[in-house]
Amino acid sequence: MMRLVELCGSSRPDIDSEACSPKSVLGKVSLILAAFAADHLHRSLADLVKQTGLAKSTVHRLATFMVQEGWLEYNGHSYWV
């Protein structure tokens, strides 16, 4: 199964490029998840902002939602997958 980040970078005609753009919530969530590489399973809010290029408030809001949904964990200092 391909990850969303890989799909968004593809030229497949069945993938809606609008849904993958950083303007969409799904595109922003995809950027946040992509910031967690195999060797960087923990990221601070500042790291996520730097890696994604998104506004700090946006990353915080989406990361908080992702923690509530169980997609990320948070220990008070950093997020991890």
N, C-alpha and C positions, 0 to 999 in steps of 0.2 A: 504494500500500500504506500503510495507516495504521500509525502508530507505536503501540507498546504503551501509551504514556502516554495517547494519544488514545483508544484502545480502552477503557482502564480508566476513563476519565472518561465513557464513553458509557453509554447505557441499553440497549444491545443485549442481547437475551435469550440470545444464544449466547456471551456473554463471562462467564466465571465471576468474579464479584466477589471471591470468596475468594482467587483466584489473584492478584488485583491489590492486595489489601490490604497495607499495610506490614508485616503479620505474616508474609507469605510471602516467600521468598527472591526470587521473580520480581518481586514488588512492590517490594522494596528495590533490586534491580538496576535496575528501571525508574526509580525515583527518582534513582538515581545518574546514569544516562544522561541523564535529563531536565535535570540540573543543567548540562549542557554545551549552552548556547544558541549560536546562530550567532556571537554576538559574544564568547563566553567559551569558547573551545576548550581553554583550559588552566585547570585548577583545582587548588589545593592541597588537602591532606587537610582542613585547617580549613575551607576554602571548601565542600567537599563536605558536611562535617558540618553546617555552617550552612544550606546550601541544602536538604538532605534532611530535617533534623531527626532523623536516625538517630544512634545512639551511635557515638562515634569508633572503638571497636573493631570494630563491625559494618562501618562504611564501609571501614576499613583491610583487614579480612579479605576483603570482597567485591571491593574494588578490586584487591587483590593477585591474587585469582583471575582477575579480568577481564583483568589484564595478562598473566598466564600463558596465557590462552586467546586473546590477541591482540585483545581487544575494546577495550582501552585501552593507551596507552603511558605509561611513567613514566621521568622523567629524573633522579630523586633528589630533586627539589624539587616537581614538580607532575605531575598526570595530564593526559592529553589524548586526544582522540578522533581 
